[in-house]
């Protein structure tokens, strides 16, 4: 058995050099004579590791000094609810842009804590586009405006930051964070589940403008309070130390690759290769997303005949191409080509797709 190309949407592939380093350090980390997941999160060694990870992330994303960086638990889904708990008063309105399954879920989970108003939705078009810039307005009474820059399931991505005016802009960057530079200062909160482009599941990175930490929000437990977590360096309770450590390795790997500008070039090259193969297939493959909204990270596509899906999946797996089955809400196939996917993996997929089309077309 050899390691295959893993196109899973999440938990997703990690960079092989990161896995190799983690393997080498698993039993004895640094000078601790124990694994990183066996030592105290409050000890000097792990605190230094956590501080390195935060510093590297700040460098990669050019995070301004007036933002706190938190390493939390719960997955992004928990923070669909935790964000309004923290920065919206009871009964206050918040605006949402709905462009797919995850932004829909964000609305659903927020409703117990805020009046979640959908300012724009592309559901009528089966979530194949993003709203036009002038089709919504963030009024000053909103607690925040929430959007999902990249929809993992539907393969839709914003290529421009929505205009929120003076209202804090909140973004679920789970599936596109670190894939290209972000203007952090345009946002009030950026948050992301780790299991796509940061590291293993169990960790959420949340970047929050410090003035938002002063909002009272809803009555809530201390452990759910962002201000309390920021005050305690994300160690109010025991954090997911192994995930935090691995995220730190990924950040260093990204810096070694040339940073986010270099990663954007690579990601665009991978996406162009795959979309080009779909478009040049003579209709055998089809991507439903509007060209302006195509994701660099998640590429859904269908075959000319759905009866061929099972054969495509069976043969692709045998060829060392894993996890290409599309989400049940969309069907067909989906190739997630996050940072850790090398160009060679996309080349192998494109070669297989062309061969499959020749044999079954």
C-alpha positions as CSV (number, residue, x, y, z in Angstrom):
1,X,0.0,0.0,0.0
2,X,1.3,3.5,-0.8
3,X,0.0,6.9,0.2
4,X,-2.7,8.1,-2.2
5,X,-3.8,11.6,-3.2
6,X,-6.6,12.5,-0.8
7,X,-9.3,14.9,-2.1
8,X,-11.4,14.7,1.1
9,X,-13.3,17.9,2.0
10,X,-12.4,17.5,5.6
11,X,-10.9,16.2,7.7
12,X,-8.5,16.8,4.8
13,X,-5.0,15.9,3.8
14,X,-2.1,17.4,5.7
15,X,1.3,18.3,4.1
16,X,3.5,15.3,4.1
17,X,6.5,17.1,5.6
18,X,4.3,18.0,8.6
19,X,3.1,14.4,9.1
20,X,6.7,13.2,8.8
21,X,7.9,15.7,11.4
22,X,5.0,14.9,13.8
23,X,5.8,11.1,13.4
24,X,9.4,11.7,14.3
25,X,8.5,13.8,17.3
26,X,5.5,11.7,18.5
27,X,7.3,9.8,21.3
28,X,9.7,12.5,22.4
29,X,9.1,16.2,21.6
30,X,11.9,18.6,21.9
31,X,13.6,18.1,25.2
32,X,10.5,17.0,27.1
33,X,11.2,13.2,27.0
34,X,7.5,12.8,26.3
35,X,5.0,13.4,23.6
36,X,3.6,16.9,23.0
37,X,0.2,15.6,23.9
38,X,1.4,14.2,27.2
39,X,2.8,17.4,28.7
40,X,1.0,20.2,30.6
41,X,-0.5,22.9,28.4
42,X,0.6,25.4,31.1
43,X,4.2,24.3,31.1
44,X,6.9,26.5,29.6
45,X,7.5,24.2,26.6
46,X,3.9,24.1,25.4
47,X,3.3,27.8,26.1
48,X,6.3,28.5,23.9
49,X,4.9,26.2,21.2
50,X,1.5,28.0,21.4
51,X,3.2,31.5,21.2
52,X,5.2,30.4,18.2
53,X,2.1,29.2,16.4
54,X,0.3,32.5,17.1
55,X,3.2,34.5,15.9
56,X,3.6,32.5,12.7
57,X,-0.1,32.8,12.0
58,X,0.0,36.6,12.6
59,X,2.9,36.8,10.1
60,X,1.2,34.7,7.5
61,X,-2.1,36.7,7.6
62,X,-0.6,40.1,8.5
63,X,-2.9,40.3,11.6
64,X,-3.0,43.8,13.0
65,X,-2.1,44.4,16.6
66,X,-5.6,45.4,17.6
67,X,-6.8,41.8,16.9
68,X,-6.7,38.9,19.3
69,X,-5.9,35.4,18.0
70,X,-7.7,32.5,19.8
71,X,-7.2,28.8,19.5
72,X,-10.5,27.3,20.6
73,X,-12.6,24.1,20.5
74,X,-16.0,23.2,19.2
75,X,-15.6,23.3,15.5
76,X,-16.9,26.2,13.4
77,X,-20.5,24.9,13.9
78,X,-20.3,25.7,17.6
79,X,-19.2,29.2,16.8
80,X,-22.2,29.7,14.6
81,X,-24.0,30.1,17.9
82,X,-21.1,31.3,20.0
83,X,-20.5,34.4,17.8
84,X,-24.0,36.0,18.4
85,X,-23.7,35.0,22.1
86,X,-20.6,37.2,22.3
87,X,-21.2,40.1,20.1
88,X,-25.0,40.6,19.8
89,X,-27.4,41.8,22.4
90,X,-30.6,39.8,23.0
91,X,-33.1,40.7,20.3
92,X,-30.6,42.5,18.2
93,X,-30.5,42.0,14.4
94,X,-27.6,40.5,12.5
95,X,-27.3,40.2,8.7
96,X,-26.5,37.0,6.8
97,X,-25.5,36.3,3.2
98,X,-26.6,32.8,2.3
99,X,-24.6,31.1,-0.5
100,X,-24.7,27.4,0.5
101,X,-25.3,24.8,3.1
102,X,-22.8,26.2,5.6
103,X,-24.1,29.7,5.6
104,X,-27.6,28.3,5.9
105,X,-26.5,26.4,9.0
106,X,-24.9,29.5,10.4
107,X,-28.3,31.2,10.2
108,X,-30.1,28.3,11.8
109,X,-27.7,28.0,14.7
110,X,-27.7,31.8,15.4
111,X,-31.5,32.2,15.5
112,X,-31.9,31.3,19.3
113,X,-29.6,34.3,20.1
114,X,-30.1,36.9,17.4
115,X,-32.7,38.0,14.9
116,X,-30.9,36.5,11.9
117,X,-32.0,38.4,8.8
118,X,-31.0,36.9,5.4
119,X,-30.0,40.0,3.4
120,X,-29.2,38.1,0.3
121,X,-29.5,34.4,-0.8
122,X,-28.6,32.5,-3.9
123,X,-30.7,29.5,-2.9
124,X,-33.1,30.1,-5.8
125,X,-30.3,29.5,-8.2
126,X,-29.3,26.2,-6.4
127,X,-26.3,28.0,-4.7
128,X,-24.3,28.3,-7.9
129,X,-23.3,32.0,-7.6
130,X,-22.7,34.8,-5.0
131,X,-24.9,37.9,-4.5
132,X,-24.1,41.0,-6.6
133,X,-22.4,43.6,-4.6
134,X,-25.3,46.1,-4.8
135,X,-28.0,43.6,-4.0
136,X,-27.8,44.0,-0.2
137,X,-27.0,46.7,2.4
138,X,-25.8,46.4,5.9
139,X,-27.7,48.9,8.0
140,X,-26.2,50.4,11.1
141,X,-28.5,48.7,13.5
142,X,-27.0,45.3,12.7
143,X,-24.8,43.6,15.3
144,X,-22.7,42.2,12.4
145,X,-22.8,40.9,8.9
146,X,-21.9,37.3,8.4
147,X,-20.8,35.6,5.2
148,X,-19.0,32.3,4.2
149,X,-16.2,33.2,1.8
150,X,-16.0,29.6,0.5
151,X,-18.8,27.1,0.5
152,X,-17.2,23.6,0.9
153,X,-20.3,21.7,-0.4
154,X,-21.4,23.8,-3.3
155,X,-18.0,25.0,-4.4
156,X,-18.8,28.7,-4.4
157,X,-16.4,31.4,-3.4
158,X,-16.5,35.1,-2.9
159,X,-13.7,36.8,-4.9
160,X,-14.4,40.1,-3.3
161,X,-15.0,41.0,0.3
162,X,-18.6,42.1,0.9
163,X,-19.1,45.8,1.8
164,X,-20.4,45.9,5.4
165,X,-19.9,49.6,5.9
166,X,-19.3,50.4,9.6
167,X,-20.9,47.1,10.7
168,X,-18.5,44.4,11.8
169,X,-18.0,41.8,9.1
170,X,-17.8,38.2,10.4
171,X,-16.5,35.4,8.1
172,X,-16.4,31.6,8.3
173,X,-13.1,31.0,6.5
174,X,-13.0,27.3,7.4
175,X,-12.3,26.0,3.9
176,X,-10.3,28.8,2.4
177,X,-8.2,30.3,5.2
178,X,-4.5,30.4,4.3
179,X,-5.2,29.6,0.7
180,X,-4.4,33.2,-0.3
181,X,-3.8,36.5,1.5
182,X,-6.8,38.0,3.5
183,X,-7.4,41.6,4.4
184,X,-8.0,40.9,8.0
185,X,-8.6,44.6,8.8
186,X,-11.8,44.5,6.7
187,X,-13.3,42.0,9.1
188,X,-14.4,42.1,12.7
189,X,-14.1,38.3,13.2
190,X,-12.5,35.6,11.1
191,X,-13.0,32.1,12.2
192,X,-12.1,28.7,10.8
193,X,-12.3,25.0,11.7
194,X,-8.8,23.6,11.4
195,X,-9.6,20.3,9.5
196,X,-9.3,21.7,6.0
197,X,-6.3,24.0,5.6
198,X,-4.9,24.4,9.2
199,X,-4.5,21.0,10.8
200,X,-6.5,18.1,12.3
201,X,-10.1,18.5,13.6
202,X,-10.8,19.6,17.1
203,X,-9.4,23.1,16.8
204,X,-10.9,26.4,15.7
205,X,-8.8,29.5,15.0
206,X,-10.7,32.8,15.7
207,X,-9.3,36.2,15.0
208,X,-11.3,39.0,16.6
209,X,-11.0,42.8,16.7
210,X,-10.4,43.6,20.3
211,X,-13.1,46.2,20.7
212,X,-15.7,43.5,19.9
213,X,-14.5,41.6,23.0
214,X,-15.9,44.4,25.1
215,X,-19.5,43.7,23.9
216,X,-21.7,42.2,26.6
217,X,-23.6,39.8,24.4
218,X,-25.8,37.2,26.0
219,X,-25.5,35.7,29.4
220,X,-23.2,32.7,29.0
221,X,-20.7,30.4,30.7
222,X,-17.2,31.8,31.1
223,X,-15.8,29.1,28.9
224,X,-18.0,30.3,26.0
225,X,-16.8,34.0,26.4
226,X,-14.3,35.2,23.9
227,X,-13.0,37.9,26.2
228,X,-12.3,35.4,28.9
229,X,-10.5,33.1,26.5
230,X,-8.4,36.0,25.2
231,X,-7.5,37.1,28.7
232,X,-6.3,33.5,29.5
233,X,-4.4,33.0,26.2
234,X,-7.0,30.4,24.9
235,X,-6.1,28.3,28.0
236,X,-9.2,29.0,30.2
237,X,-9.6,25.2,30.0
238,X,-7.4,22.5,28.6
239,X,-7.0,23.2,24.8
240,X,-6.6,20.5,22.1
241,X,-2.8,20.6,22.4
242,X,-2.0,18.0,19.7
243,X,-4.1,19.9,17.1
244,X,-2.5,23.2,18.2
245,X,1.0,21.8,17.8
246,X,0.2,20.4,14.4
247,X,-1.3,23.7,13.3
248,X,1.9,25.3,14.3
249,X,3.8,22.9,12.1
250,X,1.5,23.7,9.2
251,X,2.1,27.5,9.7
252,X,5.9,26.9,9.5
253,X,5.5,24.8,6.4
254,X,3.5,27.6,4.8
255,X,6.2,30.1,5.6
256,X,8.8,27.7,4.1
257,X,6.7,27.5,0.9
258,X,6.9,31.3,0.5
259,X,3.8,32.4,2.4
260,X,0.2,33.0,1.2
261,X,1.0,34.8,-2.0
262,X,3.0,31.8,-3.2
263,X,0.2,29.5,-2.1
264,X,-2.4,31.5,-4.0
265,X,-0.3,31.1,-7.2
266,X,-0.1,27.3,-6.6
267,X,-3.8,27.0,-5.8
268,X,-4.9,29.0,-8.9
269,X,-2.7,26.8,-11.1
270,X,-4.3,23.6,-9.6
271,X,-7.8,25.0,-10.0
272,X,-7.2,26.2,-13.5
273,X,-5.9,22.8,-14.5
274,X,-9.0,21.0,-13.1
275,X,-11.6,23.5,-14.4
276,X,-9.9,23.3,-17.7
277,X,-10.2,19.6,-17.9
278,X,-13.9,19.8,-17.0
279,X,-14.5,22.5,-19.7
280,X,-12.6,20.6,-22.4
281,X,-14.4,17.3,-21.8
282,X,-17.1,18.0,-24.4
283,X,-19.8,17.9,-21.8
284,X,-18.8,14.6,-20.3
285,X,-18.0,16.5,-17.1
286,X,-19.8,19.7,-15.9
287,X,-19.3,22.2,-13.1
288,X,-22.5,24.0,-12.2
289,X,-20.9,27.1,-10.6
290,X,-20.8,30.5,-12.2
291,X,-17.3,31.3,-13.4
292,X,-17.0,34.4,-11.3
293,X,-17.8,32.3,-8.1
294,X,-15.8,29.2,-8.7
295,X,-13.9,28.0,-5.6
296,X,-10.2,27.5,-5.6
297,X,-10.5,24.9,-2.9
298,X,-13.6,22.7,-3.6
299,X,-14.5,21.7,-7.2
300,X,-17.8,19.9,-7.6
301,X,-18.5,18.2,-10.9
302,X,-21.1,15.8,-12.4
303,X,-20.7,13.2,-15.1
304,X,-22.8,13.2,-18.3
305,X,-24.6,10.1,-16.9
306,X,-25.1,9.6,-13.2
307,X,-25.2,5.9,-13.8
308,X,-21.4,6.1,-14.3
309,X,-20.8,7.6,-10.8
310,X,-20.1,4.3,-9.1
311,X,-17.7,3.1,-11.8
312,X,-15.9,6.5,-11.6
313,X,-15.5,6.3,-7.8
314,X,-14.4,2.6,-7.9
315,X,-11.8,3.1,-10.6
316,X,-10.5,6.4,-9.2
317,X,-9.9,4.9,-5.8
318,X,-8.1,2.0,-7.4
319,X,-5.9,4.6,-9.2
320,X,-4.9,6.2,-5.9
321,X,-7.4,9.1,-6.0
322,X,-9.4,9.1,-2.7
323,X,-12.6,10.8,-1.4
324,X,-14.0,12.1,-4.7
325,X,-17.7,11.4,-3.9
326,X,-19.7,14.6,-3.9
327,X,-21.8,15.7,-0.9
328,X,-25.2,14.1,-0.8
329,X,-26.8,17.6,-1.1
330,X,-25.2,18.1,-4.5
331,X,-24.3,14.6,-5.8
332,X,-21.7,13.8,-8.4
333,X,-18.1,14.3,-7.5
334,X,-16.1,16.8,-5.5
335,X,-12.3,17.4,-5.5
336,X,-11.1,19.4,-2.6
337,X,-7.7,20.8,-3.5
338,X,-6.5,22.5,-0.4
339,X,-3.0,23.7,0.2
340,X,-1.7,20.3,1.1
341,X,-2.7,18.8,-2.3
342,X,0.3,19.0,-4.6
343,X,-0.1,19.9,-8.3
344,X,0.9,16.2,-9.1
345,X,-2.3,15.1,-7.4
346,X,-4.4,17.3,-9.6
347,X,-2.4,16.2,-12.7
348,X,-3.2,12.6,-11.8
349,X,-6.9,13.3,-11.3
350,X,-7.1,15.1,-14.7
351,X,-5.3,12.3,-16.4
352,X,-7.7,9.8,-14.9
353,X,-10.7,11.9,-15.9
354,X,-9.6,12.1,-19.5
355,X,-9.0,8.4,-19.7
356,X,-12.3,7.6,-18.0
357,X,-14.2,9.8,-20.5
358,X,-12.5,8.2,-23.4
359,X,-13.5,4.8,-22.2
360,X,-17.0,5.6,-21.2
361,X,-18.0,8.6,-23.4
